[in-house]
Amino acid sequence: MTDMISDVPAIETPPVVKRTDPSSPPPQERASREVPPTDTAEISAIGQSLSRAPSDAEIRVEKVLAIREAIARGAYDTDEKLQSTIDRLRDVLLAPED
């Protein structure tokens, strides 16, 4: 069995760093005066449009469930219904803000 501890390199003492400029504050003081980084986020044009959509819109759960079932059966996706949905969505997204 080999001695695994002997394979570990020795830990060296880090060198001492001295300030050469006496007017410079110590690193601890500099760090406390730095402005902490901040997070930012950008919202896409689509996200901004969606945020303008009415938030008080009534959701008719029964209608949504019926449409989901029709879509699952392949019985809902007619061109007329798709175009009507696109038109209504466009009207909501492009409606002028109050």
Summary of the structure (lengths in Angstrom):
residues: 98
radius of gyration: 32.2
end to end distance: 80.3
largest distance: 80.5
contacts: 115
relative contact order: 0.07
helix: 48%
strand: 0%
